[in-house]
Amino acid sequence: MSTQASSIEELVRQLAARLTEKGWMLATAESCTGGMIAAACTDLAGSSQWFERGFVTYSNEAKTEMLGVPAELIAKHGAVSEEVVRAMAEGALRHSRAQVSIAVTGVAGPSGGSAEKPVGTVWVGWSTAETSRTQRLALHGSRQKIREITTYLALQDLARQLMPAQ
């Protein structure tokens, strides 16, 4: 097992513990990672106790149909944008029984980038009933590396957010 894989596995264990403590379920809405976050979560035995569902919404139409992301929002800002990832995260909550969601959209490459949104541009969003957060990542590496790092960072930040207040 690679170091990255074992790190993701440890993050999932931490996240599972936090979600279980809270009695919460997680939903994912993934574009550029194509289900890697959901797969990492469900690799852990017993994940049905805290993982509710995952949406792989690779096309713009899927984002609209499955998550309720307005087509006008995608047309105005592009699929890889803060506005769209926020709508994806919020849509994952509305279309599931989860209390928290992770959403990702980005340009994993090797093509598809632009001057405004180069390869490695990724937006991550997290949502609960009370709040939504977004973060822009500027990653480098191969398509696989960008997707792995996105998976790791999305899980890491959610686990951190769910830590009990000190």
Contact map, one row per residue, 1 for C-alpha under 8 A:
1110110000000000000000000000000000000000000000000000000000000000000000000000000000000000000000000000000000000000000000000000000000000000000000000000000000000000000000
1111110000000000000000000000000000000000000000000000000000000000000000000000000000000000000000000000000000000000000000000000000000000000000000000000000000000000000000
1111111000000000000000000000000000000000000000000000000000000000000000000000000000000000000000000000000000000000000000000000000000000000000000000000000000000000000000
0111111100000000000000000000000000000000000000000000000000000000000000000000000000000000000000000000000000000000000000000000000000000000000000000001000000000000000000
1111111110000000000000000000000000000000000000000000000000000000000000000000000000000000000000000000000000000000000000000000000000000000000000000000000000000000000000
1111111111000000000000000000000000000000000000000000000000000000000000000000000000000000000000000000000000000000000000000000000000000000000000000000000000000000000000
0011111111100000000000000000000000000000000000000000000000000000000000000000000000000000000000000000000000000000000000000000000000000000000000000000000100000000000000
0001111111110000000000000000000000000001000000000000000000000000000000000000000000000000000000000000000000000000000000000000000000000000000000000000001100100000000000
0000111111111000000000000000000000000001000100000000000000000000000000000000000000000000000000000000000000000000000000000000000000000000000000000000000000000000000000
0000011111111100000000000000000000000000000000000000000000000000000000000000000000000000000000000000000000000000000000000000000000000000000000000000000000000000000000
0000001111111110000000000000000000000000000000000000000000000000000000000000000000000000000000000000000000000000000000000000000000000000000000000000000100110010000000
0000000111111111000000000000000000000001100100000000000000000000000000000000000000000000000000000000000000000000000000000000000000000000000000000000000000100000000000
0000000011111111100000000000000000000000000100000000000000000000000000000000000000000000000000000000000000000000000000000000000000000000000000000000000000000000000000
0000000001111111110000000000000000000000000000000000000000000000000000000000000000000000000000000000000000000000000000000000000000000000000000000000000000000010000000
0000000000111111111000000000000000000000000000000000000000000000000000000000000000000000000000000000000000000000000000000000000000000000000000000000000000100110010000
0000000000011111111100000000000000000000000000100100000000000000000000000000000000000000000000000000000000000000000000000000000000000000000000000000000000000000000000
0000000000001111111110000000000000000000000000000000000000000000000000000000000000000000000000000000000000000000000000000000000000000000000000000000000000000000000000
0000000000000111111111000000000000000000000000000000000000000000000000000000000000000000000000000000000000000000000000000000000000000000000000000000000000000010011000
0000000000000011111111111100000000000000000000000100000000000000000000000000000000000000000000000000000000000000000000000000000000000000000000000000000000000000010000
0000000000000001111111110000000000000000000000001100000000000000000000000000000000000000000000000000000000000000000000000000000000000000000000000000000000000000000000
0000000000000000111111110000000000000000000000000000000000000000000000000000000000000000000000000000000000000000000000000000000000000000000000000000000000000000000000
0000000000000000011111110000000000000000000000000000000000000000000000000000000000000000000000000000000000000000000000000000000000000000000000000000000000000000000000
0000000000000000001111111000000000000000000000000100000000000000000000000000000000000000000000000000000000000000000000000000000000000000000000000000000000000000000000
0000000000000000001111111100000000000000000000000100000000000000000000000000000000000000000000000111000000000000000000000000000000000000000000000000000000000000000000
0000000000000000001000111110000000000000000000001111000000000000000000000000000000000000000000001111000000000000000000000000000000000000000000000000000000000000000000
0000000000000000001000011111000000000000000000000111100000000000000000000000000000000000000000000111110000000000000000000000000000000000000000000000000000000000000000
0000000000000000000000001111100000000000000000000011111000000000000000000000000000000000000110010111110000000000000000000000000000000000000000000000000000000000000000
0000000000000000000000000111110000001100000000000000111000000000000000000000000000000000100100000000111000000000000000000000000000000000000000000000000000000000000000
0000000000000000000000000011111000000000000000000000011110000000000000000000000000000001100100000000111100000000000000000000000000000000000000000000000000000000000000
0000000000000000000000000001111111101000000000000000011111000000000000000000000000000000000000000000001110000000000000000000000000000000000000000000000000000000000000
0000000000000000000000000000111111100000000000000000000111100000000000000000000000000000000000000000001111000000000000000000000000000000000000000000000000000000000000
0000000000000000000000000000011111000000000000000000000001000000000000000000000000000000000000000000000111110000000000000000000000000000000000000010000000000000000000
0000000000000000000000000000011111111000000000000000000000000000000000000000000000000000000000000000000110000000000000000000000000000000000000000011011000000000000000
0000000000000000000000000000011111110000000000000000000111000000000000000000000000000000000000000000000000000000000000000000000000000000000000000000000000000000000000
0000000000000000000000000000011011111110000000000000011100000000000000000000000000000000000000000000000000000000000000000000000000000000000000000000000000000000000000
0000000000000000000000000000000011111111000000000000000000000000000000000000000000000000000000000000000000000000000000000000000000000000000000000011001000000000000000
0000000000000000000000000001010010111111100000000000000000000000000000000000000000000000000000000000000000000000000000000000000000000000000000000000001000100000000000
0000000000000000000000000001000000111111110000000000110000000000000000000000000000000000000000000000000000000000000000000000000000000000000000000000000000000000000000
0000000000000000000000000000000000111111111000000000000000000000000000000000000000000000000000000000000000000000000000000000000000000000000000000000000000000000000000
0000000110010000000000000000000000011111111100000000000000000000000000000000000000000000000000000000000000000000000000000000000000000000000000000000000000000000000000
0000000000010000000000000000000000001111111100100010000000000000000000000000000000000000000000000000000000000000000000000000000000000000000000000000000000000000000000
0000000000000000000000000000000000000111111110110010000000000000000000000000000000000000000000000000000000000000000000000000000000000000000000000000000000000000000000
0000000000000000000000000000000000000011111110100000000000000000000000000000000000000000000000000000000000000000000000000000000000000000000000000000000000000000000000
0000000010011000000000000000000000000001111111100000000000000000000000000000000000000000000000000000000000000000000000000000000000000000000000000000000000000000000000
0000000000000000000000000000000000000000011111100000000000000000000000000000000000000000000000000000000000000000000000000000000000000000000000000000000000000000000000
0000000000000000000000000000000000000000000111111000000000000000000000000000000000000000000000000000000000000000000000000000000000000000000000000000000000000000000000
0000000000000001000000000000000000000000111111111110000000000000000000000000000000000000000000000000000000000000000000000000000000000000000000000000000000000000000000
0000000000000000000000000000000000000000010001111111000000000000000000000000000000000000000000000000000000000000000000000000000000000000000000000000000000000000000000
0000000000000000000100001000000000000000000001111110000000000000000000000000000000000000000000000000000000000000000000000000000000000000000000000000000000000000000000
0000000000000001001100111100000000000000000000111111000000000000000000000000000000000000000000000000000000000000000000000000000000000000000000000000000000000000000000
0000000000000000000000001110000000000000110000111111100000000000000000000000000000000000000000000000000000000000000000000000000000000000000000000000000000000000000000
0000000000000000000000001110000000000000000000010111110000000000000000000000000000000000000000011100000000000000000000000000000000000000000000000000000000000000000000
0000000000000000000000000111000000000100000000000011111000000000000000000000000000000000000000010000000000000000000000000000000000000000000000000000000000000000000000
0000000000000000000000000011110000100100000000000001111100000000000000000000000000000000000000000000000000000000000000000000000000000000000000000000000000000000000000
0000000000000000000000000011110000100000000000000000111110000000010000000000000000000000000100000000000000000000000000000000000000000000000000000000000000000000000000
0000000000000000000000000000111001100000000000000000011111000000000000000000000000000000000000000000000000000000000000000000000000000000000000000000000000000000000000
0000000000000000000000000000111001000000000000000000001111110110010000000000000000000000000000000000000000000000000000000000000000000000000000000000000000000000000000
0000000000000000000000000000011101000000000000000000000111110110000000000000000000000000000000000000000000000000000000000000000000000000000000000000000000000000000000
0000000000000000000000000000001000000000000000000000000011111110000000000000000000000000000000000000000000000000000000000000000000000000000000000000000000000000000000
0000000000000000000000000000000000000000000000000000000011111111000000100100001000000000000000000000000000000000000000000000000000000000000000000000000000000000000000
0000000000000000000000000000000000000000000000000000000000111111100000100000000000000000000000000000000000000000000000000000000000000000000000000000000000000000000000
0000000000000000000000000000000000000000000000000000000011111111111000000000000000000000000000000000000000000000000000000000000000000000000000000000000000000000000000
0000000000000000000000000000000000000000000000000000000011111111111110000000000000000001000000000000000000000000000000000000000000000000000000000000000000000000000000
0000000000000000000000000000000000000000000000000000000000011111111111100000000000000000000000000000000000000000000000000000000000000000000000000000000000000000000000
0000000000000000000000000000000000000000000000000000000000001111111110000000000000000000000000000000000000000000000000000000000000000000000000000000000000000000000000
0000000000000000000000000000000000000000000000000000001010000111111100000000000000000000000000100000000000000000000000000000000000000000000000000000000000000000000000
0000000000000000000000000000000000000000000000000000000000000111111110000000000000000011001101100000000000000000000000000000000000000000000000000000000000000000000000
0000000000000000000000000000000000000000000000000000000000000011111111000000000000000011001000000000000000000000000000000000000000000000000000000000000000000000000000
0000000000000000000000000000000000000000000000000000000000000011101111101100000000010011001000000000000000000000000000000000000000000000000000000000000000000000000000
0000000000000000000000000000000000000000000000000000000000000001000111111100000000000000000000000000000000000000000000000000000000000000000000000000000000000000000000
0000000000000000000000000000000000000000000000000000000000011001000011111110000000000000000000000000000000000000000000000000000000000000000000000000000000000000000000
0000000000000000000000000000000000000000000000000000000000000000000001111111000000000000000000000000000000000000000000000000000000000000000000000000000000000000000000
0000000000000000000000000000000000000000000000000000000000000000000011111111110000110000000000000000000000000000000000000000000000000000000000000000000000000000000000
0000000000000000000000000000000000000000000000000000000000010000000011111111111000010000000000000000000000000000000000000000000000000000000000000000000000000000000000
0000000000000000000000000000000000000000000000000000000000000000000000111111111000000000000000000000000000000000000000000000000000000000000000000000000000000000000000
0000000000000000000000000000000000000000000000000000000000000000000000011111110000000000000000000000000000000000000000000000000000000000000000000000000000000000000000
0000000000000000000000000000000000000000000000000000000000000000000000001111111110110000000000000000000000000000000000000000000000000000000000000000000000000000000000
0000000000000000000000000000000000000000000000000000000000000000000000001111111110010000000000000000000000000000000000000000000000000000000000000000000000000000000000
0000000000000000000000000000000000000000000000000000000000010000000000000110111110011000000000000000000011000000000000000000000000000000000000000000000000000000000000
0000000000000000000000000000000000000000000000000000000000000000000000000000111111011000000000000000000011100000000010001110000000000000000000000000000000000000000000
0000000000000000000000000000000000000000000000000000000000000000000000000000111111111000000000000000000010000000000000000010000000000000000000000000000000000000000000
0000000000000000000000000000000000000000000000000000000000000000000000000000000111111100000000000000000000000000000000000010100000000111000000000000000000000000000000
0000000000000000000000000000000000000000000000000000000000000000000000001000100011111110000000000000000000000000000000000000000000000000000000000000000000000000000000
0000000000000000000000000000000000000000000000000000000000000000000010001100111111111111000000000000000000000000000000000000000000000000000000000000000000000000000000
0000000000000000000000000000000000000000000000000000000000000000000000000000001111111111100000000000001110000000000000000011100000000100000000000000000000000000000000
0000000000000000000000000000000000000000000000000000000000000000000000000000000001111111110000000000001000000000000000000000111000011100000000000000000000000000000000
0000000000000000000000000000000000000000000000000000000000000000001110000000000000111111111000000000000000000000000000000000000000000000000000000000000000000000000000
0000000000000000000000000000100000000000000000000000000000000010001110000000000000011111111100000000001000000000000000000000100000000000000000000000000000000000000000
0000000000000000000000000001100000000000000000000000000000000000000000000000000000001111111110000000111000000000000000000000111000010000000000000000000000000000000000
0000000000000000000000000000000000000000000000000000000000000000000000000000000000000111111111000000100000000000000000000000001100010000000000000000000000000000000000
0000000000000000000000000000000000000000000000000000000000000000001110000000000000000011111111100000000000000000000000000000000000000000000000000000000000000000000000
0000000000000000000000000011100000000000000000000000001000000000001000000000000000000001111111110000101000000000000000000000000000000000000000000000000000000000000000
0000000000000000000000000010000000000000000000000000000000000000000000000000000000000000111111111111100000000000000000000000001110000000000000000000000000000000000000
0000000000000000000000000000000000000000000000000000000000000000001000000000000000000000011111111000000000000000000000000000000000000000000000000000000000000000000000
0000000000000000000000000000000000000000000000000000000000000000011000000000000000000000001111111000000000000000000000000000000000000000000000000000000000000000000000
0000000000000000000000000010000000000000000000000001100000000000000000000000000000000000000111111100000000000000000000000000000000000000000000000000000000000000000000
0000000000000000000000001000000000000000000000000001000000000000000000000000000000000000000011111110000000000000000000000000000000000000000000000000000000000000000000
0000000000000000000000011110000000000000000000000001000000000000000000000000000000000000000010011111100000000000000000000000000000000000000000000000000000000000000000
0000000000000000000000011110000000000000000000000000000000000000000000000000000000000000000010001111100000000000000000000000000110000000000000000000000000000000000000
0000000000000000000000011110000000000000000000000000000000000000000000000000000000000000000010000111110000000000000000000000011110000000000000000000000000000000000000
0000000000000000000000000111100000000000000000000000000000000000000000000000000000000000110110000111111000000000000000000000111100000000000000000000000000000000000000
0000000000000000000000000111100000000000000000000000000000000000000000000000000000000000100000000001111100000000000000000001111000000000000000000000000001000100000000
0000000000000000000000000001111000000000000000000000000000000000000000000000000000001101100100000000111110000000000000000001110000000000000000000000000000000000000000
0000000000000000000000000000111110000000000000000000000000000000000000000000000000001000000000000000011111000000000000000111100000000000000000000000010000000000000000
0000000000000000000000000000011110000000000000000000000000000000000000000000001110001000000000000000001111100000000000000111000000000000000000000000000000000000000000
0000000000000000000000000000001100000000000000000000000000000000000000000000001100000000000000000000000111110000000000011110000000000000000000000000000000000000000000
0000000000000000000000000000000100000000000000000000000000000000000000000000000100000000000000000000000011111001100011111100000000000000000000000000000000000000000000
0000000000000000000000000000000100000000000000000000000000000000000000000000000000000000000000000000000001111110000000111100000000000000000001110110000000000000000000
0000000000000000000000000000000000000000000000000000000000000000000000000000000000000000000000000000000000111111100000110000000000000000000001100000000000000000000000
0000000000000000000000000000000000000000000000000000000000000000000000000000000000000000000000000000000000011111100000100000000000000000000001100000000000000000000000
0000000000000000000000000000000000000000000000000000000000000000000000000000000000000000000000000000000000011111100000100000000000000000000000000000000000000000000000
0000000000000000000000000000000000000000000000000000000000000000000000000000000000000000000000000000000000101111110001100000000000000000000000000000000000000000000000
0000000000000000000000000000000000000000000000000000000000000000000000000000000000000000000000000000000000101111111011100000000000000000000000000000000000000000000000
0000000000000000000000000000000000000000000000000000000000000000000000000000000000000000000000000000000000000001111111100000000000000000000000000000000000000000000000
0000000000000000000000000000000000000000000000000000000000000000000000000000000000000000000000000000000000000000111111000000000000000000000000000000000000000000000000
0000000000000000000000000000000000000000000000000000000000000000000000000000000000000000000000000000000000000000011111000000000000000000000000000000000000000000000000
0000000000000000000000000000000000000000000000000000000000000000000000000000000100000000000000000000000000100000111111101000000000000000000000000000000000000000000000
0000000000000000000000000000000000000000000000000000000000000000000000000000000000000000000000000000000000100001111111111000000000000000000000000000000000000000000000
0000000000000000000000000000000000000000000000000000000000000000000000000000000000000000000000000000000000111111110011111000000000000000001100000000000000000000000000
0000000000000000000000000000000000000000000000000000000000000000000000000000000000000000000000000000000001111000000001111100000000000000111110000100000000000000000000
0000000000000000000000000000000000000000000000000000000000000000000000000000000100000000000000000000000001110000000011111110000000000001111000000000000000000000000000
0000000000000000000000000000000000000000000000000000000000000000000000000000000100000000000000000000000111110000000000011111000000000001111000000000010000000000000000
0000000000000000000000000000000000000000000000000000000000000000000000000000000111001000000000000000000111000000000000001111100000000111100000000000000000000000000000
0000000000000000000000000000000000000000000000000000000000000000000000000000000000001000000000000000011110000000000000000111110000000111100000000000000001000000000000
0000000000000000000000000000000000000000000000000000000000000000000000000000000001001101100000000000111100000000000000000011111000011110000000000000000000000000000000
0000000000000000000000000000000000000000000000000000000000000000000000000000000000000100100000000001111000000000000000000001111100011100000000000000000000000100000000
0000000000000000000000000000000000000000000000000000000000000000000000000000000000000100110010000001110000000000000000000000111111111000000000000000000000000000000000
0000000000000000000000000000000000000000000000000000000000000000000000000000000000000000010010000011100000000000000000000000011111110000000000000000000000000000000000
0000000000000000000000000000000000000000000000000000000000000000000000000000000000000000000010000011000000000000000000000000001111100000000000000000000000000000000000
0000000000000000000000000000000000000000000000000000000000000000000000000000000000000000000000000000000000000000000000000000001111110000000000000000000000000000000000
0000000000000000000000000000000000000000000000000000000000000000000000000000000000000000000000000000000000000000000000000000001111111000000000000000000000000000000000
0000000000000000000000000000000000000000000000000000000000000000000000000000000000000100110000000000000000000000000000000000111101111100000000000000000000000000000000
0000000000000000000000000000000000000000000000000000000000000000000000000000000000000100000000000000000000000000000000000000111000111110000000000000000000000000000000
0000000000000000000000000000000000000000000000000000000000000000000000000000000001001100000000000000000000000000000000000011110000011111000000000000000000000000000000
0000000000000000000000000000000000000000000000000000000000000000000000000000000001000000000000000000000000000000000000000011100000001111100000000000000000000000000000
0000000000000000000000000000000000000000000000000000000000000000000000000000000001000000000000000000000000000000000000001111000000000111110000000000000000000000000000
0000000000000000000000000000000000000000000000000000000000000000000000000000000000000000000000000000000000000000000000011111000000000011111000000000000000000000000000
0000000000000000000000000000000000000000000000000000000000000000000000000000000000000000000000000000000000000000000000011100000000000001111100000000000000000000000000
0000000000000000000000000000000000000000000000000000000000000000000000000000000000000000000000000000000000000000000000111100000000000000111110000100100000000000000000
0000000000000000000000000000000000000000000000000000000000000000000000000000000000000000000000000000000000000000000000110000000000000000011111001100000000000000000000
0000000000000000000000000000000000000000000000000000000000000000000000000000000000000000000000000000000000000000000000010000000000000000001111111100000000000000000000
0000000000000000000000000000000000000000000000000000000000000000000000000000000000000000000000000000000000011100000000000000000000000000000111111100000000000000000000
0000000000000000000000000000000000000000000000000000000000000000000000000000000000000000000000000000000000011100000000000000000000000000000011111110000000000000000000
0000000000000000000000000000000000000000000000000000000000000000000000000000000000000000000000000000000000010000000000000000000000000000000011111111000000000000000000
0000000000000000000000000000000000000000000000000000000000000000000000000000000000000000000000000000000000000000000000000000000000000000000111111111100000000000000000
0000000000000000000000000000000000000000000000000000000000000000000000000000000000000000000000000000000000010000000000010000000000000000001111111111110000000000000000
0000000000000000000000000000000110010000000000000000000000000000000000000000000000000000000000000000000000010000000000000000000000000000000000111111111000000000000000
0001000000000000000000000000000010010000000000000000000000000000000000000000000000000000000000000000000000000000000000000000000000000000000000011111111100000000000000
0000000000000000000000000000000000000000000000000000000000000000000000000000000000000000000000000000000000000000000000000000000000000000001000001111111110000000000000
0000000000000000000000000000000010000000000000000000000000000000000000000000000000000000000000000000000100000000000000000100000000000000000000000111111111000000000000
0000000100000000000000000000000010011000000000000000000000000000000000000000000000000000000000000000000000000000000000000000000000000000000000000011111111100000000000
0000001100100000000000000000000000000000000000000000000000000000000000000000000000000000000000000000000000000000000000000000000000000000000000000001111111110000000000
0000000000000000000000000000000000000000000000000000000000000000000000000000000000000000000000000000000000000000000000000000000000000000000000000000111111111000000000
0000000000000000000000000000000000000000000000000000000000000000000000000000000000000000000000000000010000000000000000000001000000000000000000000000011111111100000000
0000000100110010000000000000000000001000000000000000000000000000000000000000000000000000000000000000000000000000000000000000000000000000000000000000001111111110000000
0000000000100000000000000000000000000000000000000000000000000000000000000000000000000000000000000000000000000000000000000000000000000000000000000000000111111111000000
0000000000000000000000000000000000000000000000000000000000000000000000000000000000000000000000000000000000000000000000000000000000000000000000000000000011111111100000
0000000000000010000000000000000000000000000000000000000000000000000000000000000000000000000000000000010000000000000000000000010000000000000000000000000001111111110000
0000000000100110010000000000000000000000000000000000000000000000000000000000000000000000000000000000000000000000000000000000000000000000000000000000000000111111111000
0000000000000000000000000000000000000000000000000000000000000000000000000000000000000000000000000000000000000000000000000000000000000000000000000000000000011111111000
0000000000000000000000000000000000000000000000000000000000000000000000000000000000000000000000000000000000000000000000000000000000000000000000000000000000001111111000
0000000000000010011000000000000000000000000000000000000000000000000000000000000000000000000000000000000000000000000000000000000000000000000000000000000000000111111100
0000000000000000010000000000000000000000000000000000000000000000000000000000000000000000000000000000000000000000000000000000000000000000000000000000000000000011111110
0000000000000000000000000000000000000000000000000000000000000000000000000000000000000000000000000000000000000000000000000000000000000000000000000000000000000000011111
0000000000000000000000000000000000000000000000000000000000000000000000000000000000000000000000000000000000000000000000000000000000000000000000000000000000000000001111
0000000000000000000000000000000000000000000000000000000000000000000000000000000000000000000000000000000000000000000000000000000000000000000000000000000000000000000111
